[in-house]
Amino acid sequence: RKEVEQDPGPFNVPEGATVAFNCTYSNSASQSFFWYRQDCRKEPKLLMSVYSSGNEDGRFTAQLNRASQYISLLIRDSKLSDSATYLCVVNANNAGNMLTFGGGTRLMVKP
Amino acid sequence: SAVISQKPSRDICQRGTSLTIQCQVDSQVTMMFWYRQQPGQSLTLIATANQGSEATYESGFVIDKFPISRPNLTFSTLTVSNLSPEDSSIYLCSVREMGQPQHFGDGTRLSIL
């Protein structure tokens, strides 16, 4: 079993749609969680950290369920510019060298 | 956050040669890392670059193949040695400052002939 699992997609959605991605992790000791966005042929960029209480940043909402060991990302009112690969990232402790990346979920927003 | 400059941005190399990738950060950072992203795959950590000492390699990566230097808190190099087609990949430098999430350089796209 992979340490961090994501549905690779692609998720094809029309502009304005709401789309949600889930990610599961296997290490119950994981402490920090992030969503990164990676555009084609570009480096990953931090989209948002994921906090236990859930957090929102504009159209993006991230939630964490520690009991079930999954993280979600909800995108409302999808824009064409949201098309990218979304990487679920888990940090087993607060030391940087324990980051584990999921395989990514590809999102394609169409007009 | 720190600005990361990675060079070269891309290269095409012959089998059996080596390529050294440089990572320069505009401020001192605690931790620097090197990742590999093979085509269609996610990121895999190669090693943690330690200032003034040998890098800490992850399982499946060895110093002879991926020698790393980190002479100070703002600079590191990764060499990919004895290149083969399987080394065709994107190599990414990443930094982490205390209390901050990790950030990545633009990456080096390496193709092997």
Interface residues (C-beta under 8 A of the other chain):
Chain A: S32 F34 R41 K42 E43 P44 K45 L46 S49 L87 G96 N97 L99 F101 G102 G103 G104
Chain B: T30 M31 F33 Q41 S42 L43 T44 L45 T48 T56 L92 R96 P101 Q102 H103 F104 G105 D106 G107 R109
